[in-house]
Amino acid sequence: MYWQMRTGDGSSTCSATVNVLSANWWTCCPSASRRLSKHLRVLRDAGFVASRVDAQRRVYRVRTEPLREIDDWLAPYRVLWTASLDALERRLDGMDD
């Protein structure tokens, strides 16, 4: 299970993450480790995760600050989307099947 593979500081190794993903989704994909490593590198380069080297492993930790910035930026739009989607739902509920 994922939470059993996490370290005490909230980070996770790539191999632990790949093992969990492989067990759940990627059992038919032998290149899962390479693909996940590429995704993690993109996330690291974008600043969404931080990594540190621990022996032969690279340990990743999600950086919440950039995600909070995105969430703050989206907040006013979320209000508009919610109102619009609620109106759409009411309209669709009122239509005849």
C-alpha positions in Angstrom: 0.0 0.0 0.0 1.2 3.5 -0.8 1.1 4.9 2.7 3.3 2.1 4.0 6.0 3.0 1.5 6.1 6.7 2.4 8.9 8.0 4.5 8.4 9.9 7.8 8.9 13.2 6.1 6.1 12.7 3.6 8.4 11.8 0.7 8.4 8.6 -1.4 10.9 6.9 -3.5 10.4 6.5 -7.2 10.7 2.7 -6.9 8.1 2.6 -4.2 5.7 4.7 -6.3 6.4 2.6 -9.3 5.7 -0.6 -7.3 2.3 0.8 -6.2 1.4 2.0 -9.7 2.5 -1.2 -11.3 0.4 -3.3 -8.9 -2.7 -1.1 -9.6 -2.5 0.1 -13.2 0.7 -0.7 -15.2 1.1 -4.4 -14.8 1.1 -4.8 -18.6 3.7 -2.0 -19.1 7.3 -2.9 -18.5 8.5 0.6 -19.1 6.5 2.1 -16.2 9.6 3.0 -14.2 11.2 4.9 -17.1 7.9 6.7 -17.8 7.3 7.6 -14.2 10.9 8.8 -13.9 10.4 11.1 -16.9 7.1 12.5 -15.4 8.8 13.1 -12.0 11.7 14.9 -13.7 9.2 17.2 -15.5 7.4 17.8 -12.2 10.8 18.5 -10.5 11.9 20.9 -13.3 8.5 22.7 -12.9 9.0 23.0 -9.1 6.0 20.8 -8.1 8.2 18.2 -6.4 11.6 18.3 -4.7 14.0 15.5 -4.7 17.0 14.3 -2.8 19.5 11.5 -3.4 19.5 8.7 -0.9 22.2 6.2 -1.8 21.1 4.8 -5.2 17.6 6.2 -4.9 16.0 9.6 -5.6 13.4 10.4 -3.0 10.6 12.8 -4.0 8.4 15.1 -2.0 5.5 17.2 -3.2 6.0 20.9 -2.9 2.7 22.4 -1.8 3.6 26.0 -2.3 3.2 26.1 -6.1 0.0 24.1 -5.8 -1.4 26.6 -3.3 -0.5 29.5 -5.7 -2.4 27.8 -8.5 -5.3 27.1 -6.2 -5.3 30.8 -5.1 -5.2 31.9 -8.8 -8.1 29.6 -9.7 -10.3 30.6 -6.7 -12.2 33.5 -8.5 -12.8 31.3 -11.6 -14.0 28.4 -9.5 -16.8 30.6 -8.2 -17.9 31.4 -11.8 -17.6 27.8 -12.8 -19.7 26.6 -9.9 -22.5 29.1 -10.6 -22.4 28.2 -14.3 -22.4 24.5 -13.8 -25.2 24.8 -11.2 -27.2 26.7 -13.8 -26.5 24.1 -16.4 -27.5 21.3 -14.1 -30.8 23.0 -13.3 -31.4 23.6 -17.1 -30.7 19.9 -17.9 -32.8 18.7 -15.0 -35.7 20.7 -16.4 -35.5 19.3 -19.9 -37.7 16.5 -21.1 -36.0 13.2 -21.8 
